[in-house]
Amino acid sequence: MNTLYSFRRCPYAMRARMALRYSGVAVQIVEVSLKAKPAEMLALSAKGTVPVLSIDGQVIDESLAIMHWALAQNDPQDWLLKGDPAGQGHIAALIEENDQVFKVHLNRYKYAERYPEQPMDTYRAEGEVFLRKLEVLLEGREYLLAAHPSLADVALMPFIRQFAHVDREWFGQTSYVRLQGWLQRFLASELFVGVMQK
């Protein structure tokens, strides 16, 4: 049996679960307590972070690698933008900026008390650079790079959700109207609701 070690609210685990569900790969999901990680998960991946996917003796312990593996099995809506090399480059660049740059600002904004060097508003403003970029990409279409979701949309969504939820009232009053709509479509989607069930 394929097993995914996951933590429901972790954005990395969320995007892995969405890709697996979308591709139709059957996995048993083991919800991990981050305070008491199961020995069998640590035996598979010494990193001790979720998600960890175990398939037929193969172990994948990076969320993006899990997403790529799932889409290699089945990608019915073409999340990978297969016939579009430029689009594929954009996917990779957006995910890299999200994971390497935006995630740092998100952590500092969300846990501002741990980073007293700057006020919370400063961290939020640094994160907004990425939000503005996404807002521009959504001009004239519902998704970031195509008329349908791509790997970039799904890989970024859990992090944008987290940023928006730090102060929902503030996010709801911003001028990122297209991004708000994009996020809301995902939050209401069968795919997201399905992976967030307890």
C-alpha positions in Angstrom: 0.0 0.0 0.0 1.2 3.5 -0.9 1.5 5.6 2.3 1.7 9.4 2.7 2.9 10.8 6.0 1.2 14.1 6.3 0.2 16.9 8.6 -3.2 18.4 7.7 -2.3 22.1 8.1 1.2 22.0 6.7 1.3 23.8 3.3 3.9 21.4 1.9 1.8 18.4 2.8 -1.4 20.1 1.4 0.1 20.6 -2.0 1.3 17.0 -2.1 -2.1 15.7 -1.1 -3.8 17.8 -3.7 -1.5 16.5 -6.5 -2.0 12.9 -5.4 -5.8 13.2 -5.2 -5.9 15.0 -8.5 -3.8 12.3 -10.2 -6.0 9.5 -8.7 -3.2 7.7 -7.0 -4.5 5.7 -4.1 -2.6 6.5 -0.9 -3.2 5.8 2.7 -2.7 9.0 4.6 -1.1 8.8 8.0 -1.7 12.0 10.0 1.5 12.8 11.9 1.8 14.6 15.2 4.8 16.9 14.8 5.5 16.4 18.5 5.6 12.6 18.3 6.7 11.6 14.8 6.2 7.9 14.1 9.3 5.7 14.0 8.3 4.2 10.7 8.3 7.7 9.1 11.7 8.5 10.6 13.0 5.2 9.3 12.0 6.2 5.8 13.2 9.8 6.0 15.7 11.0 8.5 14.7 14.6 7.8 11.7 14.1 10.0 9.5 16.6 8.0 6.2 16.0 6.2 5.2 15.0 3.6 6.9 11.7 3.1 5.5 9.3 0.4 6.4 5.6 0.4 5.5 3.8 -2.8 6.6 0.2 -3.5 9.8 0.7 -1.5 10.6 4.1 -3.1 10.6 7.0 -0.7 10.0 10.6 -1.8 10.3 13.2 1.0 10.0 16.5 -0.9 6.6 17.9 -1.6 7.4 19.2 -5.1 9.0 15.8 -6.0 5.8 14.1 -4.7 3.7 16.4 -6.9 5.9 15.7 -10.0 5.7 11.9 -9.3 1.9 12.1 -9.0 1.6 14.0 -12.3 3.9 11.6 -14.0 1.3 8.9 -13.2 -1.7 10.9 -14.4 -2.2 14.6 -15.3 -5.7 14.9 -16.9 -5.9 18.7 -16.9 -2.3 19.3 -18.0 -1.0 20.9 -14.8 2.5 20.5 -16.2 1.7 22.5 -19.4 3.4 19.8 -21.4 3.5 21.4 -24.8 4.6 24.8 -23.5 8.3 25.0 -22.6 8.0 28.7 -21.7 5.1 27.9 -19.4 7.1 25.2 -17.8 9.9 27.7 -17.2 7.4 30.0 -15.6 6.1 27.2 -13.3 9.6 26.5 -12.1 10.4 30.2 -11.5 7.2 30.9 -9.6 7.6 27.9 -7.4 11.2 28.7 -6.7 10.3 32.3 -5.7 7.5 31.0 -3.5 9.6 28.4 -1.7 12.9 30.4 -1.4 11.8 34.0 -1.0 8.1 34.4 -0.2 8.1 31.6 2.4 10.7 33.5 4.4 8.6 36.6 4.5 5.5 34.5 5.3 7.2 32.9 8.3 8.3 36.3 9.7 4.9 37.8 9.1 3.0 34.9 10.7 5.4 34.5 13.6 6.4 38.2 13.9 6.9 37.9 17.7 9.8 35.6 17.0 11.4 38.2 14.7 11.3 41.4 16.8 14.0 43.1 14.6 11.2 44.5 12.4 7.5 45.4 12.9 5.0 42.9 11.6 3.9 45.4 8.9 7.4 45.3 7.4 7.3 41.5 6.9 3.9 41.8 5.4 5.0 44.5 3.0 8.0 42.2 1.9 5.5 39.4 1.2 3.2 41.7 -0.7 5.9 42.0 -3.5 5.0 38.4 -4.5 1.2 39.0 -4.1 1.4 42.0 -6.5 3.3 39.8 -9.0 0.5 37.1 -8.8 -2.2 39.8 -9.1 -0.7 40.9 -12.4 -0.4 37.3 -13.7 -4.2 36.9 -13.1 -5.1 39.7 -15.4 -7.6 38.4 -17.9 -7.6 34.8 -16.7 -8.6 32.8 -13.7 -5.2 31.0 -13.1 -1.6 32.1 -13.0 -0.2 30.8 -16.3 -3.1 29.3 -18.3 -6.9 29.1 -18.6 -6.8 26.1 -16.2 -4.8 25.3 -13.1 -1.1 24.5 -13.5 1.4 23.0 -11.1 2.3 26.6 -10.0 -1.2 27.4 -8.9 -1.5 24.3 -6.7 2.1 24.5 -5.4 1.6 28.2 -4.3 -2.0 28.2 -3.1 -1.4 26.7 0.4 1.2 29.4 1.1 -1.0 32.3 -0.2 -3.8 30.9 1.9 -1.6 31.0 5.0 -0.5 34.6 4.3 -4.1 35.7 3.8 -5.2 34.0 7.0 -2.7 35.8 9.2 -5.1 38.8 9.0 -8.1 37.9 7.0 -9.7 41.3 7.4 -6.6 43.1 6.0 -6.4 40.7 3.1 -10.1 41.1 2.3 -9.6 44.9 2.1 -6.5 44.9 -0.1 -6.6 45.7 -3.9 -5.6 42.1 -4.7 -9.1 41.4 -6.0 -8.1 38.8 -8.6 -5.9 37.0 -6.2 -8.7 37.0 -3.6 -11.0 35.4 -6.2 -8.3 32.9 -7.2 -7.8 31.8 -3.6 -11.5 31.6 -3.0 -12.0 29.3 -6.0 -9.4 26.9 -4.7 -10.7 27.0 -1.1 -14.2 26.1 -2.4 -12.9 23.5 -4.9 -13.7 19.8 -4.4 -10.0 19.1 -4.6 -9.1 21.3 -1.7 -12.1 20.5 0.5 -11.4 16.8 -0.2 -7.8 16.9 1.0 -8.7 19.0 4.1 -11.2 16.5 5.6 -10.3 15.3 9.0 
